[in-house]
Amino acid sequence: MKQQLHTYLTIPNLLTALRIALVPVFVFLLLQDDPASKVAGVIVFAFASLTDIYDGYHARKYGETTRLGAFLDPLADKLLITAAFLLYVWLGYLQLWMVLLVVVRDVVITGLRIYAEMKDKPVVTSMEAKYKTLVQHLFVYAVMFLVLLKETAFLGRSATSMISTFLMNDILNYIMLAVTVLTVYTGISYLVSNWKIYSGKPFQG
């Protein structure tokens, strides 16, 4: 029992668990009124994102990959991004239907990836999917910093007014629409590329 527990309590798994625990923390901080809490929220989110980069690197370098890590790592990443998107919906910056499409796609694909990992079946991760992840993170960061900079304490009243207007503008939702289309497309592409894993039949392309 102790041997099994030691196997799972690796640095990558602990960092992944920490990333999950930090999700409600950064949301809570960004919802506060005082600028200092918002700054702390951005820092917490950035730190959580960095743990995602490091835990994968550490697991590969030191051979500390586990089934638990394969299950938790993509889940933690999706929880972090989903929480940010839903926060922006709550603040009135994004439309809910687009975020729901992204969430449904990520839940379905993450579930299928976890299933494939548990069955020791290799999956095909396209470059488009990697670009999708990068685009989602860049978009989340960009909006987060705008939310931070719209505080009067940082840039003054006139700049704050401009940023607030931009955040409530349709332009942000047009950008989110592009992110949504890319996200859904990569989900369909994933299903096509890995169909044989889930159907039990060779894919006839």
N, C-alpha and C positions, 0 to 999 in steps of 0.2 A: 504493500500500500504506500509506504514511504517512498519507495523507489519510483512508483508510478507518479506520485505527487511531485517528486523532484523533476521528473521528466517534463511535466507540464509547466512547472514554475520556472520557465526560461525568461531571459531578459526580453526577447521579442514579445512573448505572451503577456508579460507584466506591463510592457509599454502599451500593448493593444488594450488591455483592461483599463489602464490609466486614460487612454484616449476616449474610451466609452464613458468613463466617469466624468471626464471634463466637458462632455456635451451639454448637460444641463447647467454647468457652471458658466460657460461662455454665453449661453442664451440669457441666463439670469442677469449677468453683468451688463450685457448690451441693452437690456430692457430698462435699466436704471436711468434716472434723470441726470445724475451728475456726470460730467465729462470724465472724471477720474475712473469711474466704474466702467465706462465705455472703453477707455484706453486699456484697462485691465482685461476686458472681454476680448478685445482684438489680440492682445498678447497671449491669452489663454488659447484662443483659436489657432494662432500661428504656432504655438508650442505643440498643440495637439497634432497639427498637420505635419510638423517636423518629426514627431515620433513615428508617424506612418512611413516616412522615408527611411528612418534609421532602423526600425525593427525589421524591415525586409532585408536591408543590407546586412544587418548583424546575423539574421537567421541563415542567410546564404553563406556568409563568410565562415561562420563557426559551426555550420551544420546543425543548427538548432531548430529546424523545421519540424513541426508537429501537426497532427490532425486537428488539434484544438486551435492552433494558430491559423491553419488553413480555413477553419470555420469562422474564427473571430475577426481576423484581419480585414477581409472585405466588408464584413458587417459593420465594423467600427468606422471604416472610411465612409460608407454610405450613410451611417447615422450622423456623422459630422456634417456632411454636405446637405443632407435632407433637413437637419435641424436649422441650418443657415437659410435654406430656401423658405422653409415654413415661417421662420422669423421675419423674413422680408414680406411674406404674405400678410402676416399679422400687423406689420407696420404700414401696410397699404402700398408697398412699392411694386409688388408682383401680383399677377392674377393667379388664383388658386388652381384653375384647370390645367395650366401648363406645368405647375409644380407637381400636381397629382400624376400627370403623365410620366414625368421624370421619376417620381417615386415608385410608381407601379413597374416601370421598366427596370429600375435598379433592384427592386425587391425580387422580381421574377428571375432576372439574370444572375443576381447574387445567389439566390436559392439553387439555381441550376449549376452554378460553378461549385458551390459547396457540395452538392450531390456528386458531381464528377470527381472532385477531390477525394471524397470519402470512398468512392469506388475505384480509386487509383487509375482513373481514365484521363489521359491528357486532353486539354482543351486548346482551341485555337484562339489566341487573343490578337485581334487585328491592330494595325497601327491606328486605324480610325478610332478604336475604343480608347487607345492611349491618348490620342488627341482630344477625345471627348472628356476624359478625366481632367486633362490639363485645362481645357476651356472652362469646364465647370468650376474648377478651383480659382482660375483667374477672375471669372465673373463674380464669384462669391467674395473674393478679396477686394475687388474693385468697389462693389457695393458697400462692403463693410467699412472701407476707408472713407467713402463718401458719407456714410452714416456718422462716422466719427468726426469728419471735417465740417459737417454742417452745424456743429456746436459753436455757438457765438464765441465761446472762450478761446477758440483756436484761430479763427480767421476773421472775426468781426461780423457785424450784422449784415452788411451788403453781400459778402461772399456766402454767408449762411443762407440768405434768401435765394441766391442763385442755385446753390446746391440743392436746397429743399425743393425748388421748382423742378430741377432736373430729375430728382428722385421720384417725383409724382408725375413725371411726363411719360407719354406713351413710348418714347425712345427706349426706355429701360425694358419695357415689355416686348418691344420688337427684338431687342438683343436676346431677351429670354426666350422668345419664340425660336430664334436661330439655335440657341442652346438646346431647346426641347426637340427640335427636328433632328439635330445631330445625335442626340441621346437616343431617340426612338429608332433612328436609322441603324445605329451601331447595335442596338438590341436585336433588330431583325437580322442584321448581318451575322451576329453571334449565333442565333438559332439556326441559320442556314449552314454556317460553317461547321457547327458541331451537332448537326441533326442526328448523325449516326450513333452518337453517344447515348442519346435519350430515346431513340426509336428502336435501337437494337438491330437496325438494318443499315447497310452501307448507303451513304448519300449518293444519289445519282444526280450530278450537277449538269 
